[in-house]
Amino acid sequence: MKNIVLALTAVAGLTLAGCSGMSTTEQRTLTGGAAGAAGGAALGAVTGGSATTGALLGGALGAGGGYLYDQAEED
């Protein structure tokens, strides 16, 4: 269990470090996609559905939402 936590922490740290050169549009789209994927996976698992399908749908919707939010903020 400790190895899994360590690996996830390392991946999260490297992922966040890679975001420093992104535009605000890219950051908001990525953040929306990640939040949507996490929420979709959790909802899929809790309701007895497929966590994978929930993550895919939630990620797509979240990325779209993040992009639309950024476009609204720029206008």
C-alpha positions in Angstrom: 0.0 0.0 0.0 2.8 2.4 0.8 4.3 1.8 -2.6 1.1 2.8 -4.3 0.8 6.0 -2.3 4.4 6.9 -3.1 3.9 6.2 -6.8 0.7 8.3 -6.9 2.4 11.2 -5.1 5.3 11.1 -7.5 3.0 11.1 -10.5 1.0 14.0 -9.1 4.1 16.0 -8.4 5.5 15.5 -11.9 2.2 16.3 -13.5 1.8 19.5 -11.6 5.4 20.5 -12.4 4.6 20.1 -16.1 1.8 22.6 -16.0 4.0 25.6 -15.3 4.4 26.6 -19.0 0.8 26.2 -20.0 -1.5 29.0 -21.0 -4.6 29.7 -18.9 -6.8 28.0 -21.4 -4.7 24.9 -21.3 -4.6 24.9 -17.5 -8.4 25.4 -17.1 -9.2 22.7 -19.7 -6.8 20.2 -18.0 -8.1 21.1 -14.5 -11.7 20.7 -15.7 -10.9 17.3 -17.3 -9.1 16.0 -14.2 -11.8 17.1 -11.9 -14.5 15.7 -14.2 -12.7 12.4 -14.5 -12.3 12.0 -10.7 -15.9 12.9 -10.1 -17.2 10.6 -12.9 -15.1 7.7 -11.6 -16.4 8.2 -8.1 -20.0 8.6 -9.2 -19.7 5.5 -11.4 -18.2 3.4 -8.6 -20.7 4.6 -6.0 -23.8 3.9 -8.2 -22.6 0.5 -9.1 -21.8 1.4 -12.7 -18.5 1.4 -14.5 -15.9 3.7 -12.9 -14.0 3.7 -16.2 -17.0 4.9 -18.2 -17.7 7.5 -15.6 -14.2 8.8 -15.7 -14.2 9.0 -19.5 -17.5 10.8 -19.6 -16.7 13.1 -16.7 -13.3 13.9 -18.1 -14.7 14.9 -21.5 -17.4 17.0 -19.9 -15.0 18.6 -17.4 -12.5 19.5 -20.1 -15.3 21.0 -22.2 -16.5 22.9 -19.2 -13.0 24.2 -18.4 -12.5 25.4 -21.9 -15.9 27.1 -22.0 -15.2 28.8 -18.6 -11.9 30.1 -19.9 -13.6 31.5 -23.1 -16.2 33.2 -21.0 -13.5 34.7 -18.7 -11.6 36.1 -21.7 -14.7 37.8 -23.2 
